[in-house]
C-alpha cells in the first residue's frame, strides 16, 4: 500500500475523550452509525450524502473517531466536543477548529464498540467475522438485536460513510483523529482510502493528509493470536 497522505503519531487540540453527550433514546432504539457534522460542541447533524449546513465541501476538514464505549448505549451517551477541565468550566473544543475554517465531525460506531471486553470491539474494526460476536450491535435497552445483520467491518462502514459524507469535496486538507481503540479505526480507514485512490475508485483529494493517533492503546495477542483484554495487555505501539 502506498499512502498518499502523511501519517504520524501526534498530539492534537481536538478533544481526545469528550464528555458524554445524551442523545434521544430513539437514536439508539435502532442502529445508528455514521459521521455527524458539528456546528459547536454539542450541536450536530448527521451526514447523509446531501447538503449539510454544518459542512462546507471547500473547507479543510477534521474527523474524530472514538474507541471502546462499554456500557454507554444504555446511558444514551456519545462523546462530543464539550470538555470540562480541572477548572470546572466547560470548553467548546470546536472553537479553535471553526475559527481556523475547518469542518468538524465525529464518526460514531458506539453501538458496535459497546462490548464488555475491549477485544470484542477491536475484532470488529478489521473483520466482520473475526470476533466471537461478529458485528453485533447494542440498542438502548442493552440487548443485542438479531436484525439488521451487518456483514461489513467497522472500518469498512467508516469508509462507506466517509465517502458518502465527503461527496463533492474540493478542499485540500483532511485530518482524521482516532482516540484509544479509535487509533485502529483511523489507520484502517486511511489505508482503505489510500488504496481506493490508487485504484482510481475515489479522488486522491479524499485521502487524509494527517492522521493523529491520540492516547494510543493496542491489545497484545495471546498464544492463539486472540487479543487478550485487561490492563496488563494494553501497550503503546513502538
C-alpha atoms as a printed R data frame, in Angstrom:
    type eleno elety resid chain resno       x       y      z
1   ATOM     1    CA   UNK     A     1   0.000   0.000  0.000
2   ATOM     2    CA   UNK     A     2   1.245   3.468 -0.851
3   ATOM     3    CA   UNK     A     3  -0.028   6.138  1.485
4   ATOM     4    CA   UNK     A     4  -0.794   9.389 -0.284
5   ATOM     5    CA   UNK     A     5  -1.143  11.259  2.972
6   ATOM     6    CA   UNK     A     6   1.187  11.696  5.913
7   ATOM     7    CA   UNK     A     7   0.596   9.510  8.927
8   ATOM     8    CA   UNK     A     8   2.095  10.362 12.274
9   ATOM     9    CA   UNK     A     9   1.748   9.775 15.980
10  ATOM    10    CA   UNK     A    10   0.653  13.201 17.112
11  ATOM    11    CA   UNK     A    11  -0.926  15.261 19.807
12  ATOM    12    CA   UNK     A    12  -3.899  17.320 18.769
13  ATOM    13    CA   UNK     A    13  -6.003  20.166 20.125
14  ATOM    14    CA   UNK     A    14  -9.081  18.193 19.137
15  ATOM    15    CA   UNK     A    15 -10.709  16.658 22.188
16  ATOM    16    CA   UNK     A    16  -9.351  13.157 22.700
17  ATOM    17    CA   UNK     A    17 -12.014  11.920 25.075
18  ATOM    18    CA   UNK     A    18 -15.039  14.152 25.274
19  ATOM    19    CA   UNK     A    19 -17.762  14.435 27.829
20  ATOM    20    CA   UNK     A    20 -20.721  12.159 27.311
21  ATOM    21    CA   UNK     A    21 -23.490  13.722 25.271
22  ATOM    22    CA   UNK     A    22 -27.015  12.414 25.875
23  ATOM    23    CA   UNK     A    23 -28.917  11.565 22.696
24  ATOM    24    CA   UNK     A    24 -32.625  10.884 22.389
25  ATOM    25    CA   UNK     A    25 -33.498   7.252 23.146
26  ATOM    26    CA   UNK     A    26 -34.986   6.806 19.675
27  ATOM    27    CA   UNK     A    27 -31.479   7.181 18.190
28  ATOM    28    CA   UNK     A    28 -30.348   4.001 19.932
29  ATOM    29    CA   UNK     A    29 -33.572   2.036 19.607
30  ATOM    30    CA   UNK     A    30 -32.342   1.332 16.085
31  ATOM    31    CA   UNK     A    31 -28.852   1.003 14.665
32  ATOM    32    CA   UNK     A    32 -27.284   4.420 14.108
33  ATOM    33    CA   UNK     A    33 -23.717   4.952 12.934
34  ATOM    34    CA   UNK     A    34 -22.019   7.455 10.673
35  ATOM    35    CA   UNK     A    35 -20.467  10.904 10.542
36  ATOM    36    CA   UNK     A    36 -22.104  13.797 12.366
37  ATOM    37    CA   UNK     A    37 -21.006  17.313 11.402
38  ATOM    38    CA   UNK     A    38 -20.818  19.727 14.352
39  ATOM    39    CA   UNK     A    39 -21.695  23.413 14.417
40  ATOM    40    CA   UNK     A    40 -20.489  23.749 18.016
41  ATOM    41    CA   UNK     A    41 -19.554  21.453 20.895
42  ATOM    42    CA   UNK     A    42 -22.897  19.644 21.167
43  ATOM    43    CA   UNK     A    43 -24.994  20.573 18.110
44  ATOM    44    CA   UNK     A    44 -24.617  18.222 15.161
45  ATOM    45    CA   UNK     A    45 -26.369  16.984 12.026
46  ATOM    46    CA   UNK     A    46 -25.774  13.544 10.548
47  ATOM    47    CA   UNK     A    47 -24.166  13.363  7.106
48  ATOM    48    CA   UNK     A    48 -26.468  11.768  4.541
49  ATOM    49    CA   UNK     A    49 -24.599  12.487  1.325
50  ATOM    50    CA   UNK     A    50 -26.602  15.610  0.512
51  ATOM    51    CA   UNK     A    51 -26.078  19.195  1.594
52  ATOM    52    CA   UNK     A    52 -25.464  19.762  5.289
53  ATOM    53    CA   UNK     A    53 -25.481  23.206  6.964
54  ATOM    54    CA   UNK     A    54 -22.532  22.160  9.141
55  ATOM    55    CA   UNK     A    55 -20.356  21.043  6.222
56  ATOM    56    CA   UNK     A    56 -18.735  23.179  3.531
57  ATOM    57    CA   UNK     A    57 -17.113  20.993  0.832
58  ATOM    58    CA   UNK     A    58 -14.449  23.613  0.107
59  ATOM    59    CA   UNK     A    59 -13.114  23.865  3.671
60  ATOM    60    CA   UNK     A    60 -10.398  21.870  5.447
61  ATOM    61    CA   UNK     A    61 -11.908  19.056  7.485
62  ATOM    62    CA   UNK     A    62 -11.144  17.140 10.675
63  ATOM    63    CA   UNK     A    63 -12.985  13.953 11.670
64  ATOM    64    CA   UNK     A    64 -12.650  12.354 15.098
65  ATOM    65    CA   UNK     A    65 -13.331   8.664 15.747
66  ATOM    66    CA   UNK     A    66 -13.827   7.310 19.265
67  ATOM    67    CA   UNK     A    67 -12.746   3.996 20.741
68  ATOM    68    CA   UNK     A    68 -14.205   1.391 23.116
69  ATOM    69    CA   UNK     A    69 -17.575   2.507 24.515
70  ATOM    70    CA   UNK     A    70 -18.503  -0.050 27.180
71  ATOM    71    CA   UNK     A    71 -21.974   0.437 28.745
72  ATOM    72    CA   UNK     A    72 -22.602   3.798 27.067
73  ATOM    73    CA   UNK     A    73 -25.546   2.927 24.825
74  ATOM    74    CA   UNK     A    74 -27.904   2.190 27.725
75  ATOM    75    CA   UNK     A    75 -26.975   5.610 29.116
76  ATOM    76    CA   UNK     A    76 -27.766   7.211 25.726
77  ATOM    77    CA   UNK     A    77 -24.281   8.730 25.699
78  ATOM    78    CA   UNK     A    78 -21.888   9.627 22.931
79  ATOM    79    CA   UNK     A    79 -18.672  11.610 23.028
80  ATOM    80    CA   UNK     A    80 -18.818  15.223 21.921
81  ATOM    81    CA   UNK     A    81 -16.549  18.275 21.931
82  ATOM    82    CA   UNK     A    82 -17.559  19.744 25.283
83  ATOM    83    CA   UNK     A    83 -14.608  19.405 27.619
84  ATOM    84    CA   UNK     A    84 -14.637  20.232 31.307
85  ATOM    85    CA   UNK     A    85 -11.127  20.553 32.662
86  ATOM    86    CA   UNK     A    86  -9.767  20.984 36.171
87  ATOM    87    CA   UNK     A    87 -11.207  24.487 36.342
88  ATOM    88    CA   UNK     A    88 -14.699  23.048 36.129
89  ATOM    89    CA   UNK     A    89 -15.563  25.393 33.289
90  ATOM    90    CA   UNK     A    90 -16.718  23.659 30.093
91  ATOM    91    CA   UNK     A    91 -14.718  24.396 26.957
92  ATOM    92    CA   UNK     A    92 -16.034  24.189 23.413
93  ATOM    93    CA   UNK     A    93 -13.261  22.267 21.660
94  ATOM    94    CA   UNK     A    94 -14.678  23.090 18.217
95  ATOM    95    CA   UNK     A    95 -13.983  26.831 18.525
96  ATOM    96    CA   UNK     A    96 -10.307  26.754 17.525
97  ATOM    97    CA   UNK     A    97 -11.024  24.496 14.571
98  ATOM    98    CA   UNK     A    98 -14.022  26.526 13.437
99  ATOM    99    CA   UNK     A    99 -12.028  29.756 13.744
100 ATOM   100    CA   UNK     A   100  -9.377  28.172 11.529
101 ATOM   101    CA   UNK     A   101 -12.063  27.433  8.951
102 ATOM   102    CA   UNK     A   102 -12.461  23.683  9.483
103 ATOM   103    CA   UNK     A   103 -15.440  21.389  9.159
104 ATOM   104    CA   UNK     A   104 -15.563  19.314 12.356
105 ATOM   105    CA   UNK     A   105 -17.118  15.862 12.556
106 ATOM   106    CA   UNK     A   106 -17.267  12.655 14.568
107 ATOM   107    CA   UNK     A   107 -17.662   9.141 13.205
108 ATOM   108    CA   UNK     A   108 -19.860   7.253 15.657
109 ATOM   109    CA   UNK     A   109 -19.701   3.472 15.882
110 ATOM   110    CA   UNK     A   110 -20.566   3.276 19.577
111 ATOM   111    CA   UNK     A   111 -23.328   0.689 19.207
112 ATOM   112    CA   UNK     A   112 -20.712  -1.696 17.811
113 ATOM   113    CA   UNK     A   113 -17.947  -0.748 20.256
114 ATOM   114    CA   UNK     A   114 -20.182  -1.117 23.325
115 ATOM   115    CA   UNK     A   115 -18.800  -4.503 24.390
116 ATOM   116    CA   UNK     A   116 -17.863  -5.885 27.796
117 ATOM   117    CA   UNK     A   117 -14.349  -6.741 26.586
118 ATOM   118    CA   UNK     A   118 -12.080  -4.489 24.550
119 ATOM   119    CA   UNK     A   119 -11.017  -7.378 22.345
120 ATOM   120    CA   UNK     A   120 -14.579  -7.901 21.125
121 ATOM   121    CA   UNK     A   121 -14.813  -4.286 19.988
122 ATOM   122    CA   UNK     A   122 -11.346  -4.417 18.443
123 ATOM   123    CA   UNK     A   123 -12.176  -7.507 16.375
124 ATOM   124    CA   UNK     A   124 -14.950  -5.574 14.620
125 ATOM   125    CA   UNK     A   125 -12.516  -2.967 13.318
126 ATOM   126    CA   UNK     A   126 -10.838  -5.325 10.877
127 ATOM   127    CA   UNK     A   127 -13.198  -8.178 10.063
128 ATOM   128    CA   UNK     A   128 -16.967  -8.569 10.254
129 ATOM   129    CA   UNK     A   129 -16.479 -12.248 11.108
130 ATOM   130    CA   UNK     A   130 -13.212 -12.005 13.005
131 ATOM   131    CA   UNK     A   131 -14.526 -11.948 16.570
132 ATOM   132    CA   UNK     A   132 -16.722 -14.233 18.590
133 ATOM   133    CA   UNK     A   133 -19.663 -11.812 18.370
134 ATOM   134    CA   UNK     A   134 -19.072 -10.756 14.747
135 ATOM   135    CA   UNK     A   135 -20.772  -7.385 14.096
136 ATOM   136    CA   UNK     A   136 -23.457  -7.473 16.744
137 ATOM   137    CA   UNK     A   137 -24.701  -4.098 17.924
138 ATOM   138    CA   UNK     A   138 -26.357  -2.835 21.084
139 ATOM   139    CA   UNK     A   139 -29.616  -0.942 21.470
140 ATOM   140    CA   UNK     A   140 -30.838   1.352 24.226
141 ATOM   141    CA   UNK     A   141 -32.344  -1.428 26.375
142 ATOM   142    CA   UNK     A   142 -28.966  -3.200 26.500
143 ATOM   143    CA   UNK     A   143 -29.970  -6.040 24.191
144 ATOM   144    CA   UNK     A   144 -28.228  -7.193 21.021
145 ATOM   145    CA   UNK     A   145 -30.832  -7.392 18.222
146 ATOM   146    CA   UNK     A   146 -30.580 -10.065 15.547
147 ATOM   147    CA   UNK     A   147 -31.609  -7.648 12.792
148 ATOM   148    CA   UNK     A   148 -30.230  -5.961 10.822
149 ATOM   149    CA   UNK     A   149 -27.243  -8.275 10.358
150 ATOM   150    CA   UNK     A   150 -24.141  -6.276  9.459
151 ATOM   151    CA   UNK     A   151 -21.742  -8.042  7.110
152 ATOM   152    CA   UNK     A   152 -19.018  -5.394  6.817
153 ATOM   153    CA   UNK     A   153 -16.302  -4.485  9.330
154 ATOM   154    CA   UNK     A   154 -16.472  -1.288 11.366
155 ATOM   155    CA   UNK     A   155 -13.623   0.240  9.358
156 ATOM   156    CA   UNK     A   156 -15.432  -0.585  6.109
157 ATOM   157    CA   UNK     A   157 -18.568   1.089  7.469
158 ATOM   158    CA   UNK     A   158 -16.397   4.105  8.314
159 ATOM   159    CA   UNK     A   159 -15.031   4.103  4.764
160 ATOM   160    CA   UNK     A   160 -18.513   3.915  3.245
161 ATOM   161    CA   UNK     A   161 -19.852   6.737  5.418
162 ATOM   162    CA   UNK     A   162 -16.745   8.853  4.843
163 ATOM   163    CA   UNK     A   163 -17.013   8.649  1.059
164 ATOM   164    CA   UNK     A   164 -20.715   9.483  1.268
165 ATOM   165    CA   UNK     A   165 -20.199  12.396  3.675
166 ATOM   166    CA   UNK     A   166 -17.349  13.855  1.603
167 ATOM   167    CA   UNK     A   167 -19.234  13.804 -1.701
168 ATOM   168    CA   UNK     A   168 -18.235  16.815 -3.792
169 ATOM   169    CA   UNK     A   169 -15.302  17.720 -1.529
170 ATOM   170    CA   UNK     A   170 -12.997  20.285 -3.132
171 ATOM   171    CA   UNK     A   171 -10.832  21.252 -0.151
172 ATOM   172    CA   UNK     A   172  -7.173  20.294  0.196
173 ATOM   173    CA   UNK     A   173  -6.735  19.340  3.845
174 ATOM   174    CA   UNK     A   174  -8.393  16.388  5.580
175 ATOM   175    CA   UNK     A   175  -7.358  15.120  9.005
176 ATOM   176    CA   UNK     A   176  -8.521  12.088 10.945
177 ATOM   177    CA   UNK     A   177  -8.007  11.796 14.703
178 ATOM   178    CA   UNK     A   178  -8.542   8.477 16.480
179 ATOM   179    CA   UNK     A   179  -8.676   8.121 20.252
180 ATOM   180    CA   UNK     A   180  -7.544   4.940 22.032
181 ATOM   181    CA   UNK     A   181  -9.078   2.000 20.128
182 ATOM   182    CA   UNK     A   182 -10.152   4.598 17.578
183 ATOM   183    CA   UNK     A   183  -6.475   4.575 16.515
184 ATOM   184    CA   UNK     A   184  -7.199   1.307 14.754
185 ATOM   185    CA   UNK     A   185 -10.218   2.770 13.018
186 ATOM   186    CA   UNK     A   186  -8.221   5.810 11.882
187 ATOM   187    CA   UNK     A   187  -5.399   3.684 10.484
188 ATOM   188    CA   UNK     A   188  -7.705   1.151  8.839
189 ATOM   189    CA   UNK     A   189  -9.900   3.716  7.096
190 ATOM   190    CA   UNK     A   190  -6.886   5.700  5.881
191 ATOM   191    CA   UNK     A   191  -5.428   2.543  4.358
192 ATOM   192    CA   UNK     A   192  -8.736   1.822  2.613
193 ATOM   193    CA   UNK     A   193  -8.960   5.381  1.308
194 ATOM   194    CA   UNK     A   194  -5.378   5.366  0.076
195 ATOM   195    CA   UNK     A   195  -5.814   2.026 -1.689
196 ATOM   196    CA   UNK     A   196  -9.084   3.197 -3.257
197 ATOM   197    CA   UNK     A   197  -7.440   6.388 -4.530
198 ATOM   198    CA   UNK     A   198  -4.531   4.458 -6.052
199 ATOM   199    CA   UNK     A   199  -7.052   2.177 -7.764
200 ATOM   200    CA   UNK     A   200  -8.906   5.194 -9.140
201 ATOM   201    CA   UNK     A   201 -12.082   4.448 -7.191
202 ATOM   202    CA   UNK     A   202 -12.133   7.775 -5.342
203 ATOM   203    CA   UNK     A   203 -10.453  11.165 -5.923
204 ATOM   204    CA   UNK     A   204  -6.950  11.428 -4.462
205 ATOM   205    CA   UNK     A   205  -8.123  14.529 -2.599
206 ATOM   206    CA   UNK     A   206 -10.230  12.381 -0.270
207 ATOM   207    CA   UNK     A   207  -7.155  10.748  1.286
208 ATOM   208    CA   UNK     A   208  -6.348  12.333  4.686
209 ATOM   209    CA   UNK     A   209  -3.184  14.408  4.827
210 ATOM   210    CA   UNK     A   210  -2.709  13.833  8.537
211 ATOM   211    CA   UNK     A   211  -3.722  11.076 10.935
212 ATOM   212    CA   UNK     A   212  -3.467  11.815 14.663
213 ATOM   213    CA   UNK     A   213  -3.262   8.810 16.996
214 ATOM   214    CA   UNK     A   214  -4.452  10.161 20.345
215 ATOM   215    CA   UNK     A   215  -3.772   8.287 23.589
216 ATOM   216    CA   UNK     A   216  -2.962   5.140 21.586
217 ATOM   217    CA   UNK     A   217  -3.823   1.769 23.070
218 ATOM   218    CA   UNK     A   218  -3.363  -1.617 21.453
219 ATOM   219    CA   UNK     A   219  -4.019  -5.136 22.640
220 ATOM   220    CA   UNK     A   220  -1.340  -7.793 22.791
221 ATOM   221    CA   UNK     A   221  -2.313 -11.106 21.235
222 ATOM   222    CA   UNK     A   222  -2.179 -14.313 23.265
223 ATOM   223    CA   UNK     A   223  -0.600 -17.543 22.017
224 ATOM   224    CA   UNK     A   224  -3.624 -18.304 19.849
225 ATOM   225    CA   UNK     A   225  -3.497 -14.887 18.205
226 ATOM   226    CA   UNK     A   226  -6.657 -13.715 20.001
227 ATOM   227    CA   UNK     A   227  -6.210 -10.293 21.581
228 ATOM   228    CA   UNK     A   228  -6.498 -10.535 25.349
229 ATOM   229    CA   UNK     A   229  -8.057  -7.700 27.326
230 ATOM   230    CA   UNK     A   230  -7.166  -6.203 30.676
231 ATOM   231    CA   UNK     A   231  -4.657  -3.542 31.807
232 ATOM   232    CA   UNK     A   232  -1.697  -5.931 31.635
233 ATOM   233    CA   UNK     A   233  -2.336  -6.473 27.958
234 ATOM   234    CA   UNK     A   234  -2.537  -2.826 26.929
235 ATOM   235    CA   UNK     A   235   0.554  -1.242 25.447
236 ATOM   236    CA   UNK     A   236   1.505   1.707 23.329
237 ATOM   237    CA   UNK     A   237   2.808   0.997 19.825
238 ATOM   238    CA   UNK     A   238   6.601   1.037 19.391
